[in-house]
Amino acid sequence: MPATRRTDVVLLAVAVVWGSSYLTAKAATDATSVLIVLFLRYALSAVACVAVVAAARRPRSLTRDEIRYGLLLGVTQAAVLVLETYGVAHTSAANAGLIISLTLVLTPLLDRAGRRGGPPARFFLAAGLCVGGVGLLVAGDGLRAPGAGDLLMLAAAVVRAAHVVLVGRVTEGRTLRPLHLTAVQSVVGTALFLLPAAGGLPDLARADAATWAQLVHLALFCSVFAFLAQTWAVQRTSATRASLLLGTEPVWAVLVGIGFGDERLTVLSLLGATLIVAGTYWGQAVERAHRTTPPEAPGTDDRRTARDAAPAT
């Protein structure tokens, strides 16, 4: 298999895994509490990351920057996962995957906030298309107010976008090893959820094999594997190609939700889903073209950061 095709397959696998995470999280929270799911997702990820770091041929201790910024990003990442997990517990996996994709148009808006040369008018039209799509998506069989889960997923999209911008800002110009940074974030998340989840830990003795499989999938595949695979792949392809492939995540979320979760989309919801995906891709294309256009005046920000690729879950 050619190297380019292999890289595409890896990125597509990451998108599929992320797309499956919403139904997996929903099924896990149906079997146990949200706090237990969050704690074990982080704890299993931390064990895996620490083991990989320790097994490195030339292990090096964590740097001060990796600890400092790992602590900061660990807190913001935990905030994202709290909102996402509570959100998906109260809405469908398909809705969750589609609404969270708004991160891709919210990130450039937050990143350009307070700077000159904001996104062009077409970008805001694309964002409006996404918002209209969300309205149709949550309408279901008729117009109604968004449910609690839908609102939580909207909040998660905003916080995730802020987290992605923060990742770009703190990693710019610094040597931060991705695996080590992820290990610190996983340990931080484990510590944050240990006490809130402690009361429910004895209930895990009654958890069946399916629930444990879901927790392992969330921790090892949706977190550790997806992050490492994304990091490996984006170093071997263009940011544009990576964004397009990783941007298929909401499509997989819908397919997995319908195919394995007995969920369904009405005609109105399907139209909303189409508008969200179309608006997201359009917004990405407009922002990417705007960012790569040669600046007309000095001081225009054209830096390439982690924001070039779709954010990790």
CORKA-V888681 format. One record per helix or strand of 3 or more residues. SS is the DSSP state (h for helix, s for strand). FROM is the first residue (numbers start at 1). TO is the last residue. If there is no record, write none. Layout:
ss->SS from->FROM to->TO
ss->SS from->FROM to->TO
//
This chain:
ss->h from->3 to->31
ss->h from->34 to->54
ss->h from->64 to->89
ss->h from->93 to->100
ss->h from->103 to->112
ss->h from->121 to->139
ss->h from->148 to->171
ss->h from->178 to->198
ss->h from->201 to->206
ss->h from->209 to->234
ss->h from->239 to->246
ss->h from->249 to->261
ss->h from->267 to->292
ss->h from->306 to->308
//
